Amino acid sequence: MGLFQTVLVVSVFLCSLVAGFLFSYAVVVMPGIKQLNDRDFIRAFQVTDRIIQNNQPLFILVWVGSALSLIASAILGIWRLQGFDLLLLTSAALAYILVVQISTIIINLPLNNKLQSIDVGTMSEIDLKAARNEFESRWNTSNNVRTIVSCSVSALLIILLLRQ
Protein backbone atom coordinates (compact mmCIF):
# COMPACT_ATOMS: atom_id res chain seq x y z
CA MET A 1 0.00 0.00 0.00
CA GLY A 2 1.40 3.36 -1.04
CA LEU A 3 1.41 6.68 0.78
CA PHE A 4 -1.83 7.90 -0.80
CA GLN A 5 -3.77 4.74 0.11
CA THR A 6 -2.39 4.81 3.66
CA VAL A 7 -3.41 8.43 4.19
CA LEU A 8 -6.80 7.71 2.62
CA VAL A 9 -7.38 4.78 5.02
CA VAL A 10 -6.50 7.06 7.95
CA SER A 11 -8.91 9.69 6.58
CA VAL A 12 -11.72 7.15 6.24
CA PHE A 13 -11.14 5.92 9.77
CA LEU A 14 -10.90 9.33 11.45
CA CYS A 15 -13.72 10.96 9.46
CA SER A 16 -15.93 7.97 10.25
CA LEU A 17 -15.15 8.34 13.96
CA VAL A 18 -16.17 12.01 13.78
CA ALA A 19 -19.34 11.05 11.90
CA GLY A 20 -20.14 8.52 14.62
CA PHE A 21 -19.52 11.10 17.32
CA LEU A 22 -21.82 13.65 15.68
CA PHE A 23 -24.39 10.93 14.97
CA SER A 24 -24.41 9.84 18.62
CA TYR A 25 -25.04 13.42 19.72
CA ALA A 26 -27.85 13.75 17.17
CA VAL A 27 -29.66 10.52 18.02
CA VAL A 28 -28.76 9.77 21.65
CA VAL A 29 -27.20 12.59 23.66
CA MET A 30 -29.34 15.57 22.65
CA PRO A 31 -32.65 13.63 22.57
CA GLY A 32 -31.73 12.21 25.97
CA ILE A 33 -30.94 15.48 27.70
CA LYS A 34 -33.90 17.16 25.96
CA GLN A 35 -36.06 15.41 28.55
CA LEU A 36 -34.36 17.34 31.37
CA ASN A 37 -35.55 20.62 32.84
CA ASP A 38 -33.70 23.74 31.67
CA ARG A 39 -31.21 23.85 34.57
CA ASP A 40 -30.32 20.16 34.27
CA PHE A 41 -30.18 20.32 30.46
CA ILE A 42 -27.67 23.18 30.56
CA ARG A 43 -25.66 21.52 33.30
CA ALA A 44 -25.57 18.17 31.46
CA PHE A 45 -24.38 19.84 28.27
CA GLN A 46 -21.79 21.87 30.17
CA VAL A 47 -20.35 18.76 31.80
CA THR A 48 -20.04 16.76 28.58
CA ASP A 49 -18.78 19.71 26.55
CA ARG A 50 -16.19 20.58 29.19
CA ILE A 51 -14.47 17.23 28.56
CA ILE A 52 -14.01 18.24 24.93
CA GLN A 53 -13.12 21.85 25.75
CA ASN A 54 -10.43 20.66 28.17
CA ASN A 55 -8.63 19.26 25.12
CA GLN A 56 -9.36 15.59 25.74
CA PRO A 57 -6.37 14.15 23.85
CA LEU A 58 -8.09 11.33 21.98
CA PHE A 59 -10.92 13.59 20.89
CA ILE A 60 -8.47 16.25 19.67
CA LEU A 61 -6.41 13.60 17.85
CA VAL A 62 -9.50 12.30 16.04
CA TRP A 63 -11.10 15.71 15.33
CA VAL A 64 -7.99 17.54 14.14
CA GLY A 65 -6.50 14.40 12.62
CA SER A 66 -9.57 13.84 10.48
CA ALA A 67 -9.23 17.28 8.91
CA LEU A 68 -5.46 17.07 8.47
CA SER A 69 -5.51 13.57 7.01
CA LEU A 70 -8.31 14.49 4.62
CA ILE A 71 -6.43 17.58 3.46
CA ALA A 72 -3.32 15.43 2.99
CA SER A 73 -5.39 12.88 1.05
CA ALA A 74 -6.76 15.62 -1.19
CA ILE A 75 -3.30 17.04 -1.86
CA LEU A 76 -1.86 13.61 -2.65
CA GLY A 77 -4.96 12.75 -4.67
CA ILE A 78 -4.52 15.74 -6.97
CA TRP A 79 -1.38 14.09 -8.38
CA ARG A 80 -2.66 10.52 -8.27
CA LEU A 81 -6.35 10.64 -9.21
CA GLN A 82 -8.35 11.85 -12.13
CA GLY A 83 -11.95 11.95 -13.30
CA PHE A 84 -14.62 10.56 -10.98
CA ASP A 85 -12.16 9.52 -8.27
CA LEU A 86 -10.71 13.02 -8.05
CA LEU A 87 -14.24 14.44 -7.97
CA LEU A 88 -15.16 12.10 -5.09
CA LEU A 89 -12.13 13.09 -3.07
CA THR A 90 -12.31 16.84 -3.65
CA SER A 91 -16.07 16.89 -3.01
CA ALA A 92 -15.62 14.95 0.22
CA ALA A 93 -12.74 17.14 1.38
CA LEU A 94 -14.51 20.41 0.61
CA ALA A 95 -17.77 19.30 2.22
CA TYR A 96 -15.97 18.07 5.31
CA ILE A 97 -13.85 21.17 5.80
CA LEU A 98 -16.57 23.69 4.95
CA VAL A 99 -19.58 22.07 6.58
CA VAL A 100 -18.24 19.90 9.39
CA GLN A 101 -15.13 21.76 10.50
CA ILE A 102 -15.92 25.40 9.65
CA SER A 103 -19.53 25.25 10.85
CA THR A 104 -18.25 23.79 14.11
CA ILE A 105 -15.96 26.79 14.50
CA ILE A 106 -18.49 29.48 13.56
CA ILE A 107 -21.72 28.01 14.96
CA ASN A 108 -21.31 25.19 17.48
CA LEU A 109 -18.24 26.35 19.39
CA PRO A 110 -19.58 29.87 20.06
CA LEU A 111 -22.88 28.35 21.23
CA ASN A 112 -20.98 25.90 23.43
CA ASN A 113 -18.83 28.68 24.88
CA LYS A 114 -21.85 30.84 25.63
CA LEU A 115 -23.54 27.95 27.42
CA GLN A 116 -20.29 27.23 29.31
CA SER A 117 -20.34 30.77 30.70
CA ILE A 118 -23.71 30.25 32.38
CA ASP A 119 -23.80 29.74 36.14
CA VAL A 120 -26.90 27.58 36.48
CA GLY A 121 -26.85 27.97 40.24
CA THR A 122 -27.48 31.72 40.13
CA MET A 123 -29.91 32.08 37.22
CA SER A 124 -33.68 32.32 37.42
CA GLU A 125 -35.89 29.77 35.71
CA ILE A 126 -36.86 32.42 33.13
CA ASP A 127 -33.20 33.17 32.31
CA LEU A 128 -32.40 29.46 32.10
CA LYS A 129 -35.32 28.91 29.71
CA ALA A 130 -34.14 31.83 27.54
CA ALA A 131 -30.54 30.51 27.49
CA ARG A 132 -31.70 27.04 26.53
CA ASN A 133 -34.04 28.36 23.83
CA GLU A 134 -31.24 30.46 22.35
CA PHE A 135 -28.93 27.43 22.29
CA GLU A 136 -30.78 24.18 21.71
CA SER A 137 -32.55 24.57 18.38
CA ARG A 138 -29.67 26.29 16.60
CA TRP A 139 -27.11 23.84 17.97
CA ASN A 140 -29.21 20.81 17.02
CA THR A 141 -29.88 22.12 13.52
CA SER A 142 -26.19 22.71 12.92
CA ASN A 143 -25.28 19.34 14.39
CA ASN A 144 -27.85 17.55 12.22
CA VAL A 145 -26.32 19.14 9.13
CA ARG A 146 -22.81 18.23 10.31
CA THR A 147 -24.00 14.67 10.96
CA ILE A 148 -25.51 14.23 7.50
CA VAL A 149 -22.47 15.72 5.78
CA SER A 150 -19.91 13.81 7.84
CA CYS A 151 -21.72 10.50 7.23
CA SER A 152 -21.91 11.32 3.53
CA VAL A 153 -18.21 12.17 3.46
CA SER A 154 -17.38 8.85 5.11
CA ALA A 155 -19.48 7.04 2.51
CA LEU A 156 -17.76 8.90 -0.35
CA LEU A 157 -14.33 8.11 1.09
CA ILE A 158 -15.22 4.43 1.49
CA ILE A 159 -16.39 4.30 -2.12
CA LEU A 160 -13.15 5.96 -3.21
CA LEU A 161 -11.08 3.58 -1.11
CA LEU A 162 -12.85 0.58 -2.65
CA ARG A 163 -12.12 1.92 -6.13
CA GLN A 164 -8.36 2.08 -5.48
Steps between C-alpha positions, in 0.01 A plus 500: 500500500640836396501832682176622342306184591638507855398862553161428343442207740588728793259763363219246466558377853524841668218663301279201579578537871398867482183404312420247772562758770270755336243228429498391865437858610219533245319177585590425863656782701286798399169306492592358840579827673204668326284325759670693782381828647685812383749511790589131470514516119751786510701334774509165316619667181759703690644189663531300178626795297759587764672165437546601137589861582769381742680360195427133562799356311328218313217726391745766378706235318191370319340841429811683381649186348193444286534844343877479456495150354220592261688809384811285453293245306363774276846642433644157421190414298544799270814335359372143511131512406300621208140510383233361732746396771645850522147642508408266788803599702482875442124505564545306823788719616323827423174389661680377809712810549228752415199338663634283781811686611421864415139485620628354826729800539247769406177353640541218752807616691366852567170348617690255720715778645198716575331211679825428689495854639163448668491449876190284534505539876437875489257536209123524520279245329403765242866575418580129479208445261618792283860368495384153404266632230780710352731197494315175442323539167788672322756255637290197405433631150869559440591163647243321283653659191851409618381144565349456154804649328756309706319169439481582130870585493583168665290319240672686214843421644411132540383487139824666391707262710323200346573634152876516565 
